[in-house]
């Protein structure tokens, strides 16, 4: 995903049609791997923040 002049890699935890997030969302440019390396505990922790 683009961050200014550079690109960064991240995790997509959920895909939805609409979001309540009030800031601009970044576009997913490419999917590298569909297998998750995060377990449920780490995903739950990430969603809390």
Contact map, one row per residue, 1 for C-alpha under 8 A:
1110001111000000000000000111100000000000000000000
1111111100000000000000000110000000000000000000000
1111111100000000000000000000000000000000000000000
0111111000000000000000000000000000000000000000000
0111111000000000000000000000000000000000000000000
0111111100000000000000000000000000000000000000000
1111111110000000000000000000000000000000000000000
1110011111000000000000000000000000000000000000000
1000001111100000000000000000000000000000000000000
1000000111110000000000000000000000000000000000000
0000000011111000000000000000000000000000000000000
0000000001111110000000000000000000000000000000000
0000000000111110000000000000000000000000001000000
0000000000011111000000000000000000000000000000000
0000000000011111100000000000000000000000000000000
0000000000000111111000000000000000000000000000000
0000000000000011111000000000000000000000000000000
0000000000000001111100000000000000000000000000000
0000000000000001111110000000000000000000000000000
0000000000000000011111000000000000000000000000000
0000000000000000001111111000000000000000000000000
0000000000000000000111110000000000000000000000000
0000000000000000000011111000000000000000000000000
0000000000000000000011111100000000000000000000000
0000000000000000000010111110000000000000000000000
1100000000000000000000011111000000000000000000000
1100000000000000000000001111100000000000000000000
1000000000000000000000000111111000000000000000000
1000000000000000000000000011111000000000000000000
0000000000000000000000000001111100000000000000000
0000000000000000000000000001111111000000000000000
0000000000000000000000000000011111000000000000000
0000000000000000000000000000001111110000000000000
0000000000000000000000000000001111110000000000000
0000000000000000000000000000000011111000000000000
0000000000000000000000000000000011111110000000000
0000000000000000000000000000000000111110000000000
0000000000000000000000000000000000011111011000000
0000000000000000000000000000000000011111111000000
0000000000000000000000000000000000000111111100000
0000000000000000000000000000000000000011111110000
0000000000000000000000000000000000000111111111000
0000000000001000000000000000000000000111111111100
0000000000000000000000000000000000000001111111110
0000000000000000000000000000000000000000111111111
0000000000000000000000000000000000000000011111111
0000000000000000000000000000000000000000001111111
0000000000000000000000000000000000000000000111111
0000000000000000000000000000000000000000000011111
